Amino acid sequence: MRGIHLKTSLKPKTSKQSKAYPGGVQDVLGIPRKQCGFENLKAGLEKLGLNGLNSKMSDHELDAITCAYVGKLFSEGSSHRGYCYA
């Protein structure tokens, strides 16, 4: 329900939207999921060039960062390892 409400409230303000499942995105990106340990997921995101991550963040925040990253790729029309995000 939160996602539907968010989509409805954002739709008038933006033309592009994406939806991502963090575990699936992490698999595609070749980085560990949070179940493999917080530090492993954090290190995987840092290898993608994401800076400013710290140990005070929760695993849920790292999942949100993962989805934000794929949203960035989507908005740029980028691809990663043969997967297209546009």
VENBELUR-V15789 format. One record per residue. SS is DSSP state (H for helix, E for strand, - for the rest). NEAR is the number of other C-alpha atoms within 12 Angstrom. D_CENTER is the distance of its C-alpha to the mean C-alpha in Angstrom with 1 decimal. Layout:
BEGIN
SS_NEAR_D_CENTER / SS_NEAR_D_CENTER
END
This chain:
BEGIN
-_7_19.8 / H_8_17.5 / H_14_15.1 / H_11_18.2 / H_10_19.6 / H_16_16.6 / H_18_16.6 / H_14_20.4 / H_13_20.4 / H_15_18.0 / H_15_19.6 / -_11_22.6 / -_11_20.7 / -_13_18.4 / -_10_19.0 / -_19_15.6 / -_25_13.2 / -_24_10.4 / -_24_9.4 / -_25_6.8 / -_20_7.9 / H_31_5.8 / H_26_9.1 / H_19_9.7 / H_33_6.7 / H_31_7.9 / H_21_11.3 / H_22_11.1 / H_27_9.9 / -_21_12.7 / -_29_11.5 / -_29_12.8 / -_29_11.6 / H_28_12.6 / H_18_15.8 / H_17_16.8 / -_17_16.9 / H_25_15.1 / H_23_16.4 / H_21_15.5 / H_37_11.7 / H_35_12.2 / H_25_14.3 / H_29_12.0 / H_36_9.4 / H_21_12.6 / H_16_13.9 / -_21_11.3 / -_13_13.0 / -_20_10.9 / -_15_13.8 / -_14_15.0 / -_25_13.4 / -_18_16.3 / -_16_17.8 / -_13_18.3 / -_17_14.7 / -_18_14.2 / H_27_12.2 / H_19_10.8 / H_21_9.7 / H_38_8.0 / H_31_6.1 / H_23_5.6 / H_31_4.8 / H_39_2.3 / H_27_1.8 / H_23_4.2 / H_32_4.4 / H_36_4.8 / H_26_6.7 / H_23_8.5 / H_25_9.4 / H_22_10.5 / H_20_12.6 / H_15_14.1 / -_16_15.0 / -_17_13.8 / E_19_13.7 / E_22_12.9 / -_12_15.6 / -_9_17.2 / E_16_14.4 / E_17_14.6 / -_25_11.9 / -_18_14.8
END
